[in-house]
Amino acid sequence: MRRRHVAVGGVAATLLLAGAQLVALVASLGGPDEAGGPGDDVDGVTTGLAMGDEDDARSVVAYGGQGAWVDAYDFDPALGRPGRPPAIGPDDVGAMAEHGVRTLYLQGAMDRGQPDVGVAAPDEAGALLRRAHEEGIRVVAWFLPRLGDLDRDVAFVEALDGFSHDGHRFDGLALDIEWRDAVPDHEDRSARVVELSERVRDIVGEDALGAIVPSPVHLEVVNTGFWPGFPWEELAPLYDAWMTMGYWTERRPESGLRHGYGYTADNVDRLRRLLGDEDAVVHPIGGIGSAVTPEDLDGYVDALTATDAVGGSVYDWATLAEPSRAQLAEALSAALEAEPEPPPSSDD
């Protein structure tokens, strides 16, 4: 993710889930009042929030619908500006719910070289987690591994995996795969990413695991030297949901890539080709919140529908202006008015 501020929102009209984990989940893509309560079942898919029983499964359903991103700078008092309260607190989660957000993506841990490895601001993170569940919002904790010390990266993931606050657990875990500084050699870096992903898969077991990845357009078109040979095929069987950092707002107008629709659709198409899975579960992350335009967002939402994305969001909530939040919420509602096509049967 970008380290300092962007925005939020997102949508998806259909929910295709790989393997046997998901069938169709239209109801849960709307606002909290449209979804079932904890433990309810929609089309055979459990939509309950992860609380109470530590054995509760973390489903790929958590990646569906509109998302909101919050990084540690926004809720950890130790990282904020001196004398100012954190930008995001429990009341902001209530505002997310009012705008139809279904999943909060929370940077639950940050490696700043500190001696202690663990969840960032556990009291504040726990308060956000509990309020989210009270509002019917799922919480996916994400972490940016540095890859220089895999044991240290694993320890952060283990802390997130085992974190509980008043009986509430995270509904999913996701790795933000983009850090290059600690391992300059791209082949060594790729090998470390695969090893780390295998170790994390062992930690989470059958729980759904998310991958936040560079946009394929960026790797294949914009900057082929950013991460040559990114290990898509090796990572494909280790993750259940994919979130492309498709920040069209970072592209120059003269490049022809600064478009919410084209950049998003191309990223999803390329990702599925690289993974070798035309039905890969994808939640594209859109542009930087402070730089998106109404036209961008309209095109972005259209691309989510056109590519059968499971959900969508803009990075991040704190910097997404209220008009953009409202536009995304309205666009999501409009997208859901269309009757989705059912997934193909096994006889087709």
C-alpha positions as CSV (number, residue, x, y, z in Angstrom):
1,M,0.0,0.0,0.0
2,R,1.0,3.6,-0.2
3,R,2.5,4.8,3.0
4,R,0.6,8.1,3.5
5,H,-2.7,8.8,2.5
6,V,-5.3,8.0,0.0
7,A,-8.9,7.0,0.1
8,V,-11.8,4.5,0.1
9,G,-14.9,3.0,-1.2
10,G,-15.6,0.2,-3.7
11,V,-18.1,-2.1,-5.2
12,A,-18.9,-5.4,-7.0
13,A,-22.0,-6.7,-8.6
14,T,-21.2,-10.4,-8.5
15,L,-19.2,-12.6,-6.2
16,L,-17.4,-15.5,-7.9
17,L,-15.4,-17.6,-5.6
18,A,-12.8,-20.1,-6.6
19,G,-12.9,-23.8,-5.7
20,A,-15.6,-24.9,-3.3
21,Q,-15.4,-21.8,-1.1
22,L,-17.9,-19.6,-2.8
23,V,-20.9,-19.8,-5.0
24,A,-22.7,-16.4,-5.3
25,L,-23.1,-13.7,-2.7
26,V,-25.1,-10.7,-3.9
27,A,-26.9,-9.9,-0.7
28,S,-23.8,-9.3,1.3
29,L,-22.4,-6.7,-1.2
30,G,-25.0,-4.1,-0.1
31,G,-25.1,-2.1,3.2
32,P,-25.2,-3.7,6.6
33,D,-29.0,-3.8,6.7
34,E,-29.1,-5.9,3.5
35,A,-26.8,-8.6,4.8
36,G,-27.5,-11.4,7.3
37,G,-26.5,-11.1,10.9
38,P,-23.6,-13.0,12.4
39,G,-23.9,-16.7,11.7
40,D,-26.5,-16.3,8.9
41,D,-26.0,-18.2,5.7
42,V,-26.4,-16.8,2.2
43,D,-26.5,-19.3,-0.7
44,G,-24.8,-21.8,1.4
45,V,-21.9,-19.5,2.4
46,T,-21.5,-18.6,6.1
47,T,-21.4,-14.8,6.6
48,G,-20.8,-14.8,10.3
49,L,-18.2,-12.5,11.9
50,A,-15.2,-14.0,13.6
51,M,-16.0,-13.7,17.2
52,G,-16.4,-16.1,20.2
53,D,-15.0,-19.4,19.0
54,E,-11.3,-19.3,18.0
55,D,-12.0,-22.0,15.5
56,D,-14.3,-19.8,13.5
57,A,-13.3,-20.1,9.8
58,R,-12.1,-17.1,8.0
59,S,-13.9,-17.1,4.7
60,V,-13.1,-15.6,1.3
61,V,-16.5,-13.9,1.7
62,A,-14.7,-11.2,3.7
63,Y,-13.2,-9.8,0.5
64,G,-16.5,-9.2,-1.1
65,G,-18.3,-5.8,-1.5
66,Q,-17.3,-2.3,-0.7
67,G,-14.1,-2.0,1.4
68,A,-12.5,0.8,3.4
69,W,-8.7,1.0,4.0
70,V,-7.1,2.3,7.2
71,D,-3.3,2.3,7.8
72,A,-1.5,2.3,11.2
73,Y,-0.7,6.0,10.9
74,D,-4.4,6.7,11.2
75,F,-5.3,4.9,14.4
76,D,-2.0,4.3,16.3
77,P,-1.4,7.3,18.6
78,A,2.3,6.6,18.6
79,L,2.4,7.3,14.8
80,G,0.2,10.3,14.6
81,R,1.0,14.0,14.9
82,P,1.9,15.0,18.5
83,G,-1.0,16.6,20.3
84,R,-3.5,15.4,17.8
85,P,-5.9,12.5,18.2
86,P,-5.8,9.7,15.7
87,A,-7.5,10.4,12.4
88,I,-9.6,7.2,12.6
89,G,-11.6,6.0,15.6
90,P,-14.6,3.8,16.3
91,D,-17.1,6.5,15.3
92,D,-15.5,6.6,11.9
93,V,-16.4,2.9,11.6
94,G,-20.0,3.9,12.1
95,A,-19.7,6.3,9.2
96,M,-18.3,3.5,7.1
97,A,-21.3,1.4,7.8
98,E,-23.6,4.3,6.8
99,H,-21.8,4.4,3.5
100,G,-22.4,0.6,2.8
101,V,-18.9,-0.6,3.7
102,R,-18.8,-4.3,4.2
103,T,-15.1,-4.9,5.0
104,L,-12.5,-2.8,6.9
105,Y,-9.0,-3.4,5.7
106,L,-6.9,-2.5,8.8
107,Q,-3.1,-2.4,8.9
108,G,-3.0,-4.5,12.0
109,A,0.8,-4.6,12.3
110,M,3.7,-2.5,11.2
111,D,7.4,-3.4,11.2
112,R,9.3,-0.2,12.2
113,G,12.3,-2.0,13.5
114,Q,10.9,-2.0,17.0
115,P,12.2,-4.6,19.4
116,D,8.7,-6.0,20.2
117,V,6.8,-7.8,17.5
118,G,3.0,-7.7,17.7
119,V,-0.2,-6.0,16.8
120,A,-0.1,-2.2,16.3
121,A,-1.8,-0.3,19.1
122,P,-3.8,-3.3,20.3
123,D,-6.2,-1.4,22.4
124,E,-7.1,0.9,19.5
125,A,-7.1,-1.9,17.0
126,G,-9.3,-3.9,19.2
127,A,-11.8,-1.1,19.6
128,L,-12.0,-0.7,15.8
129,L,-12.5,-4.4,15.4
130,R,-15.3,-4.6,18.0
131,R,-17.1,-1.6,16.6
132,A,-16.8,-3.0,13.1
133,H,-18.4,-6.2,14.2
134,E,-21.2,-4.3,16.0
135,E,-21.9,-2.5,12.7
136,G,-21.9,-5.8,10.8
137,I,-18.6,-5.0,9.1
138,R,-15.8,-7.6,8.7
139,V,-12.2,-6.7,9.4
140,V,-9.3,-8.0,7.3
141,A,-5.9,-7.3,9.0
142,W,-3.0,-6.6,6.6
143,F,0.7,-6.5,7.0
144,L,3.6,-5.3,4.9
145,P,6.5,-7.9,5.2
146,R,10.0,-6.5,4.7
147,L,11.4,-9.9,3.6
148,G,14.8,-9.3,5.1
149,D,14.1,-11.5,8.1
150,L,11.4,-14.0,7.3
151,D,11.2,-15.2,10.9
152,R,10.4,-11.7,12.0
153,D,7.7,-11.3,9.3
154,V,6.2,-14.6,10.3
155,A,6.1,-13.5,14.0
156,F,4.0,-10.4,13.0
157,V,1.6,-12.6,11.0
158,E,1.3,-15.0,14.0
159,A,0.4,-12.1,16.2
160,L,-2.4,-11.0,13.9
161,D,-3.6,-14.5,13.5
162,G,-3.9,-15.0,17.2
163,F,-5.2,-11.6,18.1
164,S,-8.5,-11.4,20.0
165,H,-10.2,-8.4,21.7
166,D,-13.3,-9.1,23.9
167,G,-13.7,-12.4,21.9
168,H,-13.5,-10.6,18.5
169,R,-11.0,-11.9,16.0
170,F,-10.0,-10.6,12.6
171,D,-12.1,-12.0,9.8
172,G,-9.2,-12.4,7.4
173,L,-5.5,-11.8,6.9
174,A,-3.7,-10.3,3.9
175,L,-0.1,-9.8,3.0
176,D,0.9,-6.5,1.2
177,I,3.6,-7.8,-1.2
178,E,5.6,-4.9,-2.5
179,W,8.6,-4.1,-0.3
180,R,11.9,-4.2,-2.2
181,D,14.4,-2.3,-0.2
182,A,15.6,-5.1,2.1
183,V,16.3,-7.6,-0.8
184,P,17.5,-5.7,-3.9
185,D,17.9,-8.9,-6.0
186,H,14.6,-9.7,-7.6
187,E,15.1,-13.4,-7.8
188,D,16.1,-13.7,-4.2
189,R,13.1,-11.4,-3.3
190,S,10.7,-13.6,-5.2
191,A,12.0,-16.7,-3.6
192,R,11.6,-15.1,-0.2
193,V,8.0,-14.1,-1.0
194,V,7.1,-17.6,-1.9
195,E,8.8,-19.1,1.2
196,L,7.0,-16.6,3.4
197,S,3.7,-17.2,1.7
198,E,4.1,-21.0,2.3
199,R,4.8,-20.4,5.9
200,V,1.9,-18.1,6.3
201,R,-0.4,-20.7,4.6
202,D,0.8,-23.2,7.2
203,I,-0.2,-20.7,9.9
204,V,-3.7,-20.0,8.6
205,G,-4.5,-23.5,7.4
206,E,-7.7,-23.7,5.5
207,D,-8.6,-20.1,6.3
208,A,-8.9,-17.7,3.4
209,L,-5.7,-15.7,2.8
210,G,-5.5,-12.4,0.8
211,A,-2.6,-11.1,-1.3
212,I,-2.3,-7.3,-1.9
213,V,-0.1,-7.2,-5.0
214,P,1.4,-4.6,-7.4
215,S,-0.8,-4.0,-10.4
216,P,0.1,-6.2,-13.4
217,V,-0.1,-3.2,-15.7
218,H,2.6,-1.5,-13.6
219,L,4.9,-4.5,-13.7
220,E,4.3,-5.3,-17.4
221,V,3.9,-1.9,-18.9
222,V,4.7,1.1,-16.7
223,N,7.9,-0.1,-15.0
224,T,9.2,-3.5,-16.1
225,G,12.2,-3.1,-13.7
226,F,10.1,-2.7,-10.6
227,W,9.9,-6.5,-9.9
228,P,11.0,-8.6,-12.9
229,G,9.8,-12.2,-12.7
230,F,7.2,-11.6,-10.0
231,P,6.3,-15.1,-8.9
232,W,2.6,-15.2,-9.9
233,E,2.5,-18.9,-10.7
234,E,4.2,-20.0,-7.4
235,L,1.9,-17.7,-5.4
236,A,-1.3,-18.7,-7.2
237,P,-2.1,-21.8,-5.1
238,L,-1.3,-20.1,-1.8
239,Y,-3.8,-17.3,-1.8
240,D,-7.6,-17.2,-2.0
241,A,-8.2,-13.5,-2.9
242,W,-6.2,-11.0,-4.8
243,M,-6.2,-7.2,-4.3
244,T,-4.4,-5.4,-7.1
245,M,-3.0,-1.9,-6.3
246,G,-4.4,-0.4,-9.4
247,Y,-3.7,3.3,-8.7
248,W,-4.7,4.9,-12.0
249,T,-4.3,8.2,-10.2
250,E,-0.5,7.7,-10.3
251,R,-0.4,7.5,-14.0
252,R,0.3,10.6,-16.2
253,P,-2.5,11.7,-18.5
254,E,-0.3,11.4,-21.5
255,S,0.3,7.7,-20.8
256,G,-3.2,6.8,-21.8
257,L,-3.5,4.8,-18.5
258,R,-5.1,7.4,-16.2
259,H,-8.6,6.0,-16.5
260,G,-10.6,4.3,-13.8
261,Y,-12.2,1.9,-16.2
262,G,-9.4,0.8,-18.5
263,Y,-6.7,0.6,-15.9
264,T,-8.9,-1.5,-13.5
265,A,-10.2,-3.8,-16.2
266,D,-6.8,-4.4,-17.7
267,N,-5.2,-5.2,-14.3
268,V,-7.9,-7.8,-13.6
269,D,-7.6,-9.4,-17.0
270,R,-3.7,-9.5,-16.8
271,L,-3.8,-10.8,-13.2
272,R,-6.0,-13.8,-14.1
273,R,-3.8,-14.6,-17.1
274,L,-0.7,-14.5,-14.9
275,L,-2.3,-16.7,-12.3
276,G,-3.6,-19.1,-14.9
277,D,-7.0,-18.8,-13.3
278,E,-9.8,-17.1,-15.2
279,D,-12.1,-17.3,-12.1
280,A,-9.6,-15.9,-9.6
281,V,-11.2,-14.0,-6.8
282,V,-10.2,-10.3,-7.3
283,H,-10.9,-7.2,-5.3
284,P,-9.2,-4.4,-7.2
285,I,-8.0,-1.4,-5.1
286,G,-8.7,1.8,-7.0
287,G,-6.9,5.1,-7.2
288,I,-5.6,7.4,-4.4
289,G,-8.6,8.9,-2.7
290,S,-7.4,12.5,-2.7
291,A,-6.9,12.4,-6.5
292,V,-9.9,10.6,-7.8
293,T,-12.6,12.4,-9.9
294,P,-16.3,11.6,-10.2
295,E,-15.5,10.3,-13.8
296,D,-12.8,8.1,-12.4
297,L,-15.1,6.5,-9.9
298,D,-17.9,5.9,-12.4
299,G,-15.5,4.1,-14.7
300,Y,-14.0,2.2,-11.8
301,V,-17.3,0.8,-10.7
302,D,-18.2,-0.1,-14.3
303,A,-14.9,-2.1,-14.5
304,L,-15.7,-4.0,-11.3
305,T,-19.0,-5.1,-12.8
306,A,-17.5,-5.9,-16.2
307,T,-14.7,-8.1,-14.7
308,D,-16.9,-9.9,-12.1
309,A,-14.8,-8.5,-9.3
310,V,-15.9,-9.6,-5.9
311,G,-15.5,-6.1,-4.4
312,G,-13.8,-2.8,-4.6
313,S,-12.2,0.0,-2.6
314,V,-10.2,3.1,-2.9
315,Y,-7.1,3.8,-0.8
316,D,-7.8,5.1,2.0
317,W,-10.8,6.1,4.1
318,A,-9.2,9.0,5.9
319,T,-8.4,10.9,2.7
320,L,-11.4,10.1,0.7
321,A,-13.7,13.2,0.6
322,E,-17.3,12.9,1.6
323,P,-18.6,13.5,-1.9
324,S,-16.5,10.6,-3.2
325,R,-17.7,8.3,-0.3
326,A,-21.3,9.1,-1.1
327,Q,-20.7,8.6,-4.9
328,L,-19.2,5.2,-4.3
329,A,-22.0,4.2,-1.9
330,E,-24.6,5.2,-4.5
331,A,-22.8,3.5,-7.3
332,L,-22.7,0.3,-5.3
333,S,-26.4,0.4,-4.7
334,A,-27.0,1.0,-8.4
335,A,-24.7,-1.8,-9.5
336,L,-26.7,-4.2,-7.3
337,E,-30.0,-3.4,-9.0
338,A,-28.9,-5.5,-12.0
339,E,-29.7,-9.2,-11.7
340,P,-26.4,-11.0,-11.8
341,E,-25.9,-14.0,-14.0
342,P,-25.7,-17.3,-12.0
343,P,-22.3,-19.1,-12.0
344,P,-22.0,-21.8,-14.6
345,S,-23.1,-25.2,-13.5
346,S,-20.8,-28.2,-13.5
347,D,-22.7,-29.6,-16.5
348,D,-21.9,-26.6,-18.8
